Amino acid sequence: MATRQREKAAKRKAEKDLRPRAVVRHVRISSSKVGIVLDLIRGKSVAEAFAILMHTPKAASEVVAKLLKSAVANAENNKSLSADNLYVAETFATEGVTMKRFRPRAQGRATRIRKRTSHITVILDEVS
């Protein structure tokens, strides 16, 4: 099993610069909430992914749709690829910086509030 993981990692490293991508950083939504939306579009064609995002009632769907649109524009302008032949190869959201705030509580105490952010990446690829 570890050999297959190494092979996949080597393939990803070789194709890293070839595939069009888009990244957005410091989005004020936690990475776990964004991950739910990203799981819906991973592996789908670009048109199907847009349709799914337009009908998903999550706050992260607007951000991901805008990011997907940016990735398609990068593919068309920088790599001269057609949007019809593209699909969402990889998507992931990593944890960004966490803003710490305090909220007053009973008996003079305070509770920390963590306002989480995330970094979202969408990588497209051409259908073989």
Beta strands, then each sheet from edge to edge (+ up, - down):
strand 1: 21-27
strand 2: 86-104
strand 3: 110-126
sheet 1: 1+ 3- 2+
end
